[in-house]
Amino acid sequence: MTTQSRNLALPVPIQNSTIAAPQITGLLPLMTLAIGFVMAMLDVTVVNVGLSSIKESLATPLTMLVWIVDGYTLTFAAMLLVGGALADRYGAKNIYLIGLLLFVLASLLCGMAPNGNLLVAARLFQGLGAAFFMPSSLSLMAHIYRDDRVRAHMLGIWSAIVSSAAAIGPLVGGVLIHSFGWRSVFLINIPIGLLGFVMAYKVLPTAPKQPRELTIGSHALGIVMLAALSFTLIQGPTYGWTSMPIVVATLVVFSALCLLIVRERNSAKPLLPRALFATPLFAAANGIGFLLSFGVYGQIFFVSLFLQQARAADALHTGIQMLPMMVVIFAGNLLSGRITARHGARLSMLLGLSVGALFSAMLMVLTTQTAYWLFAVGTACANFGVSIAIPAMTTAVMQVAGRSHANSAAATLNANRQIGALVGVAIIGAILHTFPEWGTRTMLAYGFIAAVYAVALLLVMRYIVTVNKA
């Protein structure tokens, strides 16, 4: 492949003349679609704040805490492509509504779980619901907001709404846990989810179906691969990296991956439309999404435990201390929408990833005695930079796909991001399990985070060289 063919601009979105739905430019559909994402984002950040309380209440070891976080992410990532395929086959709105109901039911089961094993099982079920409604929401947005510039602005606003939920999540979690106990962080999803269901049913238009067969074999291989990967990364420190269960699980990961690649190359009806891979930009943007989620969610997991275990903060004070570190994400997402609309996705990603990598590297010297304000400022700056890059990366993927492949592209992007979150949390968990001293833990954790942001930056520099303005 020549350098010229690798360094391609974002193409003009594919036009689909069969879509006859009216243009909708108001904010109400955007707010409606954001509710599902807000619920999912609250769940992620709120649960992290509750980990120490769950550990004490249910007597769970560190590995089970990782499973409580990653169990949700596992089924979420594994079933996202299935969710995208179902959205194509049965309509994005229908699958979106089903996903919301599943998520609400699973949240109820999480809130009622009597032990760690059942909580993990309920979290797996919760991830299934999210896998249905998340890709459908981006697909619906692509159908509702058709103008490229309008969609870029809406993605910026949408990301800011979602990120503000992530930002206040630790504080909400701290208040809920302090007042009502850790079970309330799951039960809060019930009223939010029901509100989102009613609004979606009334407000969202019905997107046209694009019937295609479900590639059951490929989906099954993907699920097996991710399950084995999760087991390897999470249980490796407990069983030993050279133990028989870990070696077998590792072999299963690579075997499933190889079989999946062979199957997809030879299939007449592949899991993902081959048109998405006509340029390397789609794969590169998805790789960037993976790396961003690795850093973001790995950091959230680490910071929540660092504050509670190394600095002896309770859930409420952990939420309060994390708030300024997270709230900057809202401003970064808004700024990203403006930069991307005027100058294209490349500049937003270059700026954001540079800042994120720099400040994450600086945080490698963090100790338990470091002044809180230095820790908070460094983390906030890293998060601000990354929050500029994330909406631009989403815009790049959706522009490559166009409306014709919006469901598949959205599902692929979210799957890669969730796999990144799964791997990030698992690796940070392995670091915490393996190294007892917090100085070593912080150096390695932030070293990994800075490295993945740097790799993402290199992907932007190499593959996203010239981009069209949104």
PyMOL commands that set and color helices and strands:
alter all, ss='L'
color gray80, all
select helices_A, chain A and resi 3-6+28-49+51-58+62-90+92-112+116-144+148-180+184-187+189-203+216-239+244-266+274-277+280-310+315-343+345-365+372-401+403-434+438-463
alter helices_A, ss='H'
color red, helices_A
deselect
rebuild
show_as cartoon
